[in-house]
Amino acid sequence: MQRINVIGTSGSGKSTFSQKLADALGYPYIEMDALFWQPNWAESTDEAFFATLEQALASPQWVLDGNYHRTVPIKWRQVDTIIWVDYSLTRTLFQAVKRAITRCLSQQELWPGTGNRETFQKTFLSRDSIVWWTMKTYSKNRARYLAVMADPNFAHIRFVQLRTPAQANQLIQQLKEKKTLVTEPRSNA
């Protein structure tokens, strides 16, 4: 596992998992939302977004956090592993709402230098609502990712489907242990 894309519906926990995975492996963490969103919630053009993504993926090892289906030809060109955070709709929706409330209350800037913050209005009462987006895309994403896993064009990619947080934690623990075994010096005894 050298080049990993973590995918999943908004609110699934893919960013939290991706950061933990990158830390466990010692790989750079790349968040696609941070590459895409500009100040004042302006969207990058595809041309600019694709160029930024290409540059971010130039290193030999990385954990890429994000979907953006239109970027598949770029991000999966060299990917060797795709990890799908595929929790239940109930859990995903709960996590999306909890995260949205926390961000609204804390007013934390989502991506440094953008000034983008979640507001109650935008998060819960607009057509751009992340909660609505989660509900709207959950089933579509599941169907898409199940199809991708079965697609012979992607047979060279290792797919890992995580259905529970326990599975996610177990995978990270296994990778930490494996890395420890690889990096520990051998004794001369």
Buried (B, 14 or more C-beta within 10 A) or exposed (E): BEBBBBBBBBBBBBBBBBBBBBEBBEBEBBBBBBBBBBEEEEEBEEEEBBBBBEEBBEEEEBBBBBBBEEBBEBBBEEBEBBBBBBBEBEBBBEBBBEBBBEBBEEEEEBBEEBEBBBEEEBBBEEEEBBBBBBBEBBEEBBEBBEEBBEEEEBEEBEBBBBEEBEBBEEBBEEBBEEEEEEEEEEEEE
